[in-house]
Amino acid sequence: MTVSNMGQSRAALDSNAPNTVALPVVVGLYLFVFLVPIEFSFYIGPLLVTPTRFFLILAAGPVIFASLSRHKLQSEDGFFIGFILWVAMAYFYKRGAAGVEIVGQAFLEIAISYCVARTYLVGVDQFRKLAVVLSVTVAVLGILAIPEGISHYRFLHEVPEMLTGFYYYISDDTRMGLLRSSSTFEHPILFGLFCASLFTFAWYTFTSTGARIAHLVMTVMATALSLSSAALLILMMQFSLIIFERLTRSFKQRTMVFGTLLVTAIVLIESLSNRGVVKLIAGNLTFNPHTAYYRVLQWEHGIDDVERHPFVGINLEHWTKPFWMTDSIDNHWLFTAMNSGVPAVLALWIVMGIIAVKLYKKKRRTADEVRQRLYMAWLIGAASLFLGAWTVTLFGKMLPIFMFFIGIGAAMTRLPEDEDVADTIVLEPEAGTTSPYTRFAITQKRA
């Protein structure tokens, strides 16, 4: 193969290979059901079947089969399976046979969501199309949220309720004279988190300045209309990390320097502060002092139960908190530890850590700018969600969306690298020249 054909071969890898051009139907349907209002839910006996759960039930068999047959299990998959099994064991241990329903729900929303992304996203072009779809979705939802916030009328829920007769309570909280928009989601927080958490994915994928600006404007508008401090904070974290990444590109060993500074800061805070890192994050990453104080109380009373039951957690109705506190837990990691034990939290952190390390290494090795941007998008998105999860519980639709995002990272780890492509190519330089690529066997032949 001549050098002139090398570029065509690399393009073929991403663009012409089977099943790598169009966004898979399963992924498209998966994203679509999240936009269906909850008023289209129904009951089967005591079991509430939402549009999302209905799709996951239908897709579970084919997705699991495809996941096991198409890709070999990797280290992150093993820890993810361990996470699921531990959550299931914790529920069964505490609730016995009564835990079947909640274990089944958790399996669908966690495992199937992860596998949809991990299994069906197999090419660079698919990730780029996914970014476009998500950006357009946020823009459409944001536009629909404008009349909802101004008119104080949830037409995206009231109209479906009239059609189906299914009622779902959504609080009509107002702030600054606007109704907190929920769009097609069942809570304003969920709407805001959905819009904010996926910002970096499209930002790094788009190369056009106009597309980036449009995506920025629509994401900020949609997130702001939810009037959710947690969502706005996650968006601000991504802005900060994007700016930091851009300003430090010329610094050598920036990751090592940043890691050293971060560890040093954590040690100093734990040593010199009477609050500690967790309370500092939970108590300061908010716009409302009252909310900050309440989250610190949630941590103090919740961590007591975790320390008493570290392996399987507690039944949340037995949370030993003051009677005047609500049942709300605005900390996803604390909620998971209370619900399923510390091992469940650690297993999920290990999954994210393994994926992050793999993508960081792939980013350093590849010369392909498109892949570099994709990997950086996931790394920044994961970092912002990890930090944001200390200030909000990823409940409802956001839990499967979060697992889908982790699955995106797992799928990226399987993308072939430049080296993988180059190793299959025999270069044919001009006779008498010496190739700088000493790792390749060179055929001295002129075409």
N, C-alpha and C positions, 0 to 999 in steps of 0.2 A: 504494500500500500504506500502511495506517495504521500509526501508531506501535505500536498494540496488537498488530499482527501481526509486528513485528520480532523479538520474542523467539521466536515460533513458527518463524520462518524460520531463526534461528540454531540452534535445537534440531533443525530438520529437516536442517540441514547435517551434523550429527554423528550423529543418531539414525535418521533415516528414509531417508537416501540409500541407494541400492543398495550392497550389499556392505560396509556400514560398521558393521553392528550385531553380527553374530556373529563370533567369532574364526575366521579362514579355516581351512579344513580342512588346507591345506598346512602352515600354521604349527603347528596342533595335532599333526599327525603328526610334524612335524619335532621338536617338543619331546618327544613320546612315545618316539621311538627312542633318545633319549639315556638313557632310564630302563631300557632293555632291557639286561640283563647281557651282558657280552662273551662269555659261554659259549654264546650263540646265534649265534656267528660260524661261518663255514665257509671252506674254501679252494676257489678255482678255480685249479688248477695251483699255482703258487707264490704267488699273490695271496691275501692274507688279506682277506676281506670281512666286516667287522663289521656289526652292525645299522644303525649310523649311515651307513656307506659304502653299504650296500645301498639304503637309502632315497635317499641323495643321487644315486646312479647312476640310479635310476628317475625321480627328480624333475628331474634336470639339464635335459633337453630342454624340458619344459613351463615350468620356472622361467625359463630363459634367454629363451624366446620371449615369455613374459608380461612379463619385465623390459624387453625391448627395445621391445615394442609398447605398453605402458601408460604409461611415463614417459620423458620426454626425459632425456638424459644431462646431469648437472650437473657442476660443477667437482670435487666430491668423488668422483663416479663416474669421472671421467677419471684422477685420481690413483690411485684404487683399481685401475683397469685397468692403469695403469702399474706398480703394485706387483706385481700378478699376473704380468705379462709379464716383469718383471725377475727375479722368483723363478724362473720357468720357464727363462729364458735362462741364469741362473746355474747351474742344475742341468744343463742340456744342455751348457753349456760345460765343466763339470768332469767329467761322466760320460758324455757322448755319448748314444748310443741307450739305454744302460742307465738313463738318467734318466727314461725314459717313465713308468715305474710311479710313481715318487715325484712327478713333475710332475702326473700325473693325480690322485693322491691329494690333493696340495696344492690343485689347482684345485677339486675337489669340496668339500673342507672349508673353503676360504677363499671362493671366488667364489660358490658356490651358497648357502652359509650367509648371506653378506651380501645376496644377491639375494632370498632368501626373505623377510627382514624388510623390505628396501627396497621390494619390489614389492607384497606382499600386505597390509601394514599401512597403511591409507589413511584411517582415521577415529579421532577421539578415543576413541570408545567401544571400539574394538578395542584400543587401548593399555591402557585401564582393565581390560578383560577379560583381557588378557595378564598384567597385574599380579596379578589374582586367581588365575589359573591357576598362575603361578610361585610365589605365596605358598603356595597349597595344596600344590603339589608339594614345596616345601621342608619343609612341616610333615609330610607323609606320610613323606618320606625320613628326616626326623629321628626320627620315632616308630619307624620300622623299624630305625634305627641303635642304639636303646637296647638291645634284647636282644642285638644283635650285639656291642656293646662289653662288656656284662656277662658274656655266656656265652663269649666268645672263639671264637665259631663263626660263620663267614660263610655263613649259610644262604641268603642271596640269591645266592650263587655256587656253593655246594656242591650245592644242589638242582638248579639248571639244568645243572651239570656231569654229574650223574647222568642227566639226561634226554637230553643231547646227546652226551656223551662228550668234549666239548671242554674241554681244561684250559688255564687261564691262571693263571700264578703271581702271587699277591698276597702281599706280605710280611706276616707276622703280628707286626708291631711292637706293643709294648705300652708305654704310658706311664701312670704313676700307677695302675697296676693294671687299666687298661682296654685292650682291644684297639682300635687305631685304626680306627674304623668307616669303611668304604668305601661302605656301602649298595649301590646298584646300579651304582656306578662301579668302574672297575678299579684305582683307587688312592685311599687316604684323602685325599691332597692334592686330587685332582680333585673329590671329594665336597665337601670343605670350601670350595674355590674357587667351586664352583657355587652353594652356599648363600649364601656371603658376598657374592659379586660382584653379586648381583641384589637386595640388600636395599633400596637407596634407591628403586628403581623402584616397589615396592609401598608403601613408607613415604610417599612424596609423593603417590601416587595415592589411598590410602585417606584418607577424611575423618573416619571414626569413630575416636574415641580407643580404644575397645575393640578394633577391628580392628588398629589400629597396635600396641597393646600385645601382642596375640596374635601378630602377625607378628614383633615384636621378640623375644619369648620363644622362639618356635619357631626363628627364624634363629640366635639365639645358641646355643641348645641343639644344633641340628644341626651348626653350625660347630665348636663345642667338642668334639663327639663325634669329629670327624675328627682332633682333636689335632694340627692343622697350624698352625704358627706363621705361615706365609705367609697362610693363609686368615683367621686371627684378626686379623692386622695390617691386611689389606684391610678387614675389618669395622670395626676401630677407626678407620681413616682416614675411613670414611664417617660414623661417629658424630661424629668431630671436625669434619668439614666441615659436617655438618648443624647442629651446635651453633653453629659459627662463622657460618653463613649466617643462622641465626635471631637471633643476638645483634647482627648488623650491619645488619639490615634498615632501621633508621632512619638509617643513615649515608649521607650523600650522597657520590657518587663512590667508593663502597667498592671497586669493582673496580679503579679506577685506583690507589687508595692501596695495595691489596693487591698489585697487580702491581709497583708501585714498590718496596715493601718486599721482595718476593720477589727481584726482580732485584738489589737492593742486597745482600741476604743471599748470593746466589750469587756476586757479584763479591767480596765480603769473604772468603767461604770459599775461593774459588779463589786469592785473593791471599795470605791469611794462614795457611791450613792446608796442611800437607804431604800431606794425603790427597785433597783435592778433593771436589766434590759427589757424584760417582758412588760413590766408595769410602765416603763418609759414609753415603749411603743404603743401599748394599749391605751395609755393615758394621754398621749400627746398627738397621736395621729388622728385628730378629730377637730372639727371646727367649733364644737360646743363644749365649754368647760363642764357643764352638768353631765353630758354624755361621757366625757373623759373620766370623771369621778365614778360614775356608775359602772363603767367597764373595769375600772380597777377593783371595785367591790365584787364584780362578777368573778374576776380572776382569783381574788383572795378566798372567796367562799367555794369556788369551783375546784381550785387546786387542792383544797383540803380533802375533798371527796376522792380526787385522783390519787392522792398520797395514801389514803386508806384502802383504795381498791385499784392499784396501779395496773393490774393485768387485764381485767375485763371491764373495768368501769362500773357504773351504776345504772339503774333504771332512773331516767331523768326526773320522774315524778318523785323520787326519793332524795332529790338534791337538798342538802342540809343548808339552806339559806334562810335569812330572816324572812318572816312572813310577809313583810311589806315589799319585798323584791318580786319582780315579775319572773316568769319562766324563761325570758329571753336570755340567750348567751351570745354576745357579740364578739365571738372569738372562735373561728373554725377549728383551730388546733386544740383549744381547750374543750370545745364541744366534742370533738372526736375522741379525745382522751377520756372524757367523762362517759361517753357512750360506748366505746369499744376498747379502752385501755391504751396505755402508753405504747405497747408494741405496734399497734395499728398506726399510730402517728409516725413512729420511727420508720416503719416499713415504707410508708408513702414518701417520707423525706428521702429515704435511700433511693427510691425509684427516681424521684426528681433529680437527686444528686448524680446518679449514674448517667442519666440522659444528659444533664448539663455538662458533665465532664467529657462525654463522648462528642457532643456537638462542639464544645470548645476546641477539642483536639482536631476535629474535622475542619473547623473554621481556619485553624492555623495551617493545616496541611494543604487545603485546596487553594488553587489560584483562580477559581471561578467566582467572580464577584456576585453572581446570582445566589450561589450556594452560601457564600459568606453572609449575605444579607438575610437569607432565610434562617440560618443558624443564630445570628445575632437577634433577630426578631423573637425567636422562641426564648432565648436566654433572658432577654429583658422582660418579656411578658411573664415568664415564670417567676423571675425575681420580684416583680411588682405584685403578682398574685400571692406569692408566698408571704410577703410583708403585709399586704392588704388583708390577708386571711386572719391576721392577729386582731383586726378591728371589726370583723363582720363574719357571720356564719354563712357559708355557701349552701343555702337551703334551696328547696324547690328545684326549679330548672337549672340553677347555677351549679349544682353538684354534678349532674351529668355533663354540663358544658365544661366544667373544670377538668373532669376525667377525659373528655374528648380532647382538650388542649394538651394534656399529658400524653395522650395517644399520638397527637401530631408530632411531639418531640420524639417519641419512640419510632415513628415512621421515618422521620428525618435521619435517624441514626443508620437507617438501612440504605440511604441514598448512596450510589456508587461515587467514589471520589475521582478526581482527575487522574490520579496515579493508576486507579483500576482500569481506566480507559486506555491510558498511554501504554500500559504493559502489554496490551493486545495488539499494538501497532508496531510494525516494522518500518523504521524511518529509512529513507533512501536519500542521503545527502549527496552533494556533488563529490565526485571522486577526488581524493587528495585532501579533503577537509577533515577536521577532527570535531566530532560532536561534543558539545558540552554536557550532554546527558550520558554520563559514563555508566549509568545503571542499565542502559539499553544495549542490546547487540546491534551493531550498525552494519548494514549491507552497503558496501561501496559500489554503487551503481547509479548511473545517470539515466534518467528516463528519456 
